[in-house]
């Protein structure tokens, strides 16, 4: 069964998630590079890894950000008393995950739309996400199977509705227009600042990943020891590099950059 199907079944059966709430597909699938999620949890194979990541607080945004430590700093211990599966089953699962990781459905959606993070499902109140960047769907239905909203809406159509609604509300009311313009400028400034901070963090992590890739290649070409595990690490680093490059490309914020001055003008334009 796919992780989304498993999450849906567990939620319908009322089985609590590890944190006591509802199950989400990402809780099961996780991230292979960060080694989180149930299918990547080495505890089940009797191994504990310490110092895998650290958490930093961004001084400008106040957000807590997880950062991977270099693998040479990881500390792994074998604890057979925690093992609940054998190594053969563990390796079968990892092989399946590598095979499926290139499929579209397993790719993280990083493209930002004008209304990303602002929409709520009319059925359940959950957030809405885009599929391939072109349509909004209820994320609770897609990831948890806990909503009966089985239809999406084209992103451009929804954005046009919202912008036209704002135009109808604002025009003819100078007080509202001034207040909207002031708040808009403040929010755009905040978003650009946040985007710049995130971009710098991504660039630093990309540099670390590229250094890791170079070390792996040097090890393999040098013929030192068994290259099998190094090749696996190299695949994961290359996968993470692709993710980081995609995130960097999507960093510029799509935002309305002009405020119309008459009812017949367009609401604004979006740019990257």
Secondary structure as UniProt FT lines:
FT   HELIX           3..12
FT   TURN            13..14
FT   TURN            18..19
FT   HELIX           25..29
FT   TURN            32..35
FT   HELIX           38..40
FT   HELIX           42..45
FT   STRAND          47..50
FT   STRAND          53..57
FT   TURN            59..61
FT   STRAND          64..68
FT   HELIX           71..73
FT   STRAND          75..78
FT   HELIX           80..82
FT   HELIX           87..100
FT   TURN            101..102
FT   HELIX           104..106
FT   TURN            114..118
FT   TURN            122..124
FT   STRAND          127..131
FT   TURN            132..134
FT   STRAND          135..138
FT   HELIX           140..144
FT   STRAND          153..154
FT   HELIX           155..170
FT   TURN            171..172
FT   HELIX           174..222
FT   HELIX           228..249
FT   STRAND          255..256
FT   TURN            263..264
FT   STRAND          270..271
//
